């Protein structure tokens, strides 16, 4: 896990992704498609030189918290985001699992 204080996660609506930056340089992203009610996370990637620092976990945590805070239903199409959601609770998150029956 990194201890660099110059890390931030920014919602980049123009490119439909959340960017994670280290020292103002994009180190990875979580791509999404959004509608009025849902956000589908489609791909998460941390660039090779930045892997192994816990950036993907931080990116997922902050992106999912933001989506939940906006009241959007999360659709985890990206395998990394799906695994993250299975292992970590996100306050207020409503999840619509693809290829799974809705939970009551």
C-alpha positions as CSV (number, residue, x, y, z in Angstrom):
1,X,0.0,0.0,0.0
2,X,1.3,3.4,-0.9
3,X,1.8,6.2,1.6
4,X,2.2,9.0,-1.0
5,X,0.0,11.9,0.0
6,X,-0.1,13.2,-3.6
7,X,-2.7,10.6,-4.7
8,X,-6.2,11.6,-5.8
9,X,-9.2,10.1,-7.5
10,X,-11.0,12.4,-9.9
11,X,-14.3,11.7,-11.8
12,X,-13.5,12.5,-15.4
13,X,-17.0,12.7,-17.0
14,X,-15.7,13.8,-20.4
15,X,-13.9,10.4,-20.7
16,X,-16.4,8.4,-18.7
17,X,-13.8,7.2,-16.1
18,X,-12.4,7.9,-12.7
19,X,-8.7,8.7,-12.9
20,X,-6.3,8.0,-10.1
21,X,-3.3,10.4,-10.2
22,X,0.1,10.2,-8.4
23,X,1.9,13.5,-8.3
24,X,-0.6,14.9,-10.9
25,X,0.2,12.1,-13.4
26,X,-2.6,9.7,-14.3
27,X,-1.6,6.3,-12.9
28,X,-4.8,4.3,-13.8
29,X,-8.5,4.5,-14.3
30,X,-11.9,2.9,-13.8
31,X,-14.0,3.2,-16.9
32,X,-17.8,3.6,-16.6
33,X,-21.0,4.2,-18.6
34,X,-23.7,6.2,-16.7
35,X,-27.4,6.7,-17.2
36,X,-29.9,8.6,-15.0
37,X,-30.2,5.7,-12.6
38,X,-27.2,3.3,-13.2
39,X,-23.5,3.4,-13.5
40,X,-21.8,0.4,-15.2
41,X,-18.1,-0.1,-14.4
42,X,-16.6,-1.7,-17.4
43,X,-12.8,-1.8,-17.0
44,X,-10.2,-0.9,-14.3
45,X,-6.5,-0.5,-15.0
46,X,-3.4,0.7,-13.2
47,X,-0.5,1.4,-15.4
48,X,2.4,-1.0,-15.2
49,X,4.8,1.3,-13.4
50,X,2.3,2.0,-10.7
51,X,1.1,-1.5,-9.9
52,X,1.7,-3.1,-6.5
53,X,1.0,0.2,-4.6
54,X,-2.6,-0.4,-3.6
55,X,-3.8,2.1,-6.2
56,X,-6.5,-0.2,-7.8
57,X,-8.1,-0.7,-4.4
58,X,-8.1,3.0,-3.6
59,X,-9.5,3.8,-7.0
60,X,-12.3,1.2,-6.6
61,X,-13.1,2.4,-3.1
62,X,-13.4,6.0,-4.0
63,X,-15.2,5.5,-7.4
64,X,-17.8,3.2,-5.8
65,X,-18.3,5.5,-2.9
66,X,-18.9,8.4,-5.3
67,X,-21.3,6.4,-7.4
68,X,-23.2,5.3,-4.2
69,X,-23.2,8.9,-3.0
70,X,-24.8,10.0,-6.2
71,X,-27.6,7.5,-5.7
72,X,-26.7,5.5,-8.7
73,X,-27.3,1.7,-9.0
74,X,-23.9,0.1,-9.5
75,X,-23.5,-2.5,-12.3
76,X,-20.1,-4.3,-11.9
77,X,-19.2,-5.5,-15.4
78,X,-15.5,-5.2,-14.6
79,X,-14.1,-8.3,-12.9
80,X,-11.9,-6.2,-10.5
81,X,-14.8,-4.0,-9.4
82,X,-17.0,-7.1,-8.9
83,X,-14.4,-8.8,-6.7
84,X,-13.9,-5.5,-4.8
85,X,-17.6,-5.3,-4.1
86,X,-17.8,-8.9,-3.0
87,X,-15.0,-8.3,-0.4
88,X,-15.7,-4.7,0.7
89,X,-19.0,-3.1,1.8
90,X,-19.7,0.4,0.3
91,X,-22.0,2.5,2.4
92,X,-25.3,3.1,0.6
93,X,-24.4,1.1,-2.4
94,X,-27.2,-0.5,-4.4
95,X,-25.7,-3.2,-6.7
96,X,-27.3,-4.8,-9.8
97,X,-25.2,-7.9,-10.4
98,X,-25.0,-8.9,-14.1
99,X,-26.1,-12.5,-14.8
100,X,-27.4,-12.9,-11.3
101,X,-31.0,-12.9,-10.2
102,X,-31.9,-9.8,-8.1
103,X,-31.6,-10.3,-4.4
104,X,-34.6,-9.6,-2.2
